[in-house]
């Protein structure tokens, strides 16, 4: 797609939408190309998300395994029982 620089003021939303869809927009001034507008691709997701989630679950278990302090629910139950 080609657009004149003068069109930017009135058509910038349409031109950005075209770039977002994957179209390349070449901006011209006096018939000569002066700039190129292209979309930006989002960063790729982690290659092996399942492996990462498994590692995270393992880390959570290893940290929680040696827990010796009471849970929040246990503390609240204890406080409620003291109130009567």
Buried (B, 14 or more C-beta within 10 A) or exposed (E): EEBEEEBBEEBEEEBBEBBEEEEEBEBBEEEEEEEEBEBEEEEEEEEEEEEEEEEEEEEEEEEEEEEEEEEEEEEEEEEEEEEE
